[in-house]
Amino acid sequence: MIRSFKDKSVVKIKHEKCKKIIKWINMNLIFKKKLIQFNKDINMIVISKTKPLLDIEKGMKVSITCIEDLREVVLQGGLTSTEDEIHFFKYIKPNV
């Protein structure tokens, strides 16, 4: 049974909230994928146990690349709310 809403603004508000939630979930998935890849790359460097200075240099390159990737994601998708910014800078970026 399909209901008809008298006040379409309620439907529009709910739709906008759903779009924001979906966008937030997608951004978090992208961030998590980037962090997983970062951790894999760093672990490969640690496991390789080559010369310490080379390992440090490789680790720095991996970190810089990850930060640049995260920056691109943020610039493309944008952190649309204060909550998104807080979450990003409190939980995502410190892991890089």
Rosetta blueprint (number, residue, H / E / L):
1 M L
2 I L
3 R L
4 S L
5 F L
6 K L
7 D L
8 K H
9 S H
10 V H
11 V H
12 K H
13 I H
14 K H
15 H H
16 E H
17 K H
18 C H
19 K H
20 K H
21 I H
22 I H
23 K H
24 W H
25 I H
26 N H
27 M H
28 N H
29 L H
30 I H
31 F H
32 K H
33 K H
34 K H
35 L H
36 I H
37 Q H
38 F H
39 N H
40 K H
41 D H
42 I H
43 N H
44 M H
45 I H
46 V H
47 I H
48 S H
49 K L
50 T L
51 K L
52 P H
53 L H
54 L H
55 D H
56 I H
57 E H
58 K H
59 G H
60 M H
61 K H
62 V H
63 S H
64 I H
65 T H
66 C H
67 I H
68 E H
69 D H
70 L H
71 R H
72 E H
73 V H
74 V H
75 L H
76 Q H
77 G H
78 G L
79 L L
80 T L
81 S L
82 T H
83 E H
84 D H
85 E H
86 I H
87 H H
88 F H
89 F H
90 K H
91 Y H
92 I H
93 K H
94 P H
95 N H
96 V L
